[in-house]
Amino acid sequence: MVSAGVVELNIIAQDSTYYGRDLKIKNGLAGLIGELEKIAGLSWIRLMYLYPAGIDDKLIETIAESKKVVHYLDIPIQHVNNKILKAMRRPDTKDQLRRLIDKLRCAMPDIAMRTTVMVGFPDESERQFAELMDFIKWAQFDALGCFKFYAESGTAAVQMPGQIPEKVKQQRLEELMLTQQKIAFAKNNNRIGSKLTCLVDSVNSDKLSRGRFYAQAPDIDSVCIIKKCSAKPGEFINTKVVGTKDYDLVVEQI
């Protein structure tokens, strides 16, 4: 892939921290990162979908010390209320999630974090939803996706009591996403005037091009709208943030 011009590699799985466990490999993902780093010409390695319980000190250390793994992690937490997490059969607790986020930011102050949460899980109370909202405000995730609980046929959750009305689920989703929007927009505004290294994805004839800096995963996150771009797709350029457009950053090539 690299010999064909690929400069960014995205490692994606249902839970990437499980890499190698079926083969009884200890620290499989950390070992994989070590091998991938040996590939000359590969610039960025991006890790997607790491369940919190699988992110240990060894993996954090490996990412922090890596010269190729970008400081971006997609960590789907689903919820933070301990009762709901247990009903989801998630091994995490709110305190563990809080400690993990603190540990990641201590090891990598520039880390960008994306997460996914669910609203409307059976028997989710207003108090439990408020607990989730408070956590989102505290965590200040760079990007967040939210979806409503859907009673998938054949799953245990279908038979659970306390199914939440669709109207309530929609209201909670909208409230949560509006809160996250304010967080994301504030983070964007704080980047105005800063310098970013961008990977150019596309170049238009009017030289208004699109690219991404390390905190933007392809096809899922926002982008950098690049003014005065003279580079080609696949090249890295130095830019300065000059504005914002909704979730996107407007940058100029330096």
Secondary structure, 3 states (H helix, E strand, C coil): CHHHCCCEEEEECCCHHHCCHHHCCCCHHHHHHHHHCCCCCCCEEEEECCCHHHCCHHHHHHHHHCCCEEEEEECCCECCCHHHHHHCCCCCCHHHHHHHHHHHHHHCCCCEEEEEEEECCCCCCHHHHHHHHHHHHHHCCCEEEEEECCCCCCCHHHHCCCCCCHHHHHHHHHHHHHHHHHHHHHHHHHHCCCEEEEEEEECCCCCCEEEECCCCCCCCCCCEEEECCCCCCCCEEEEEEEEEECCEEEEEEC
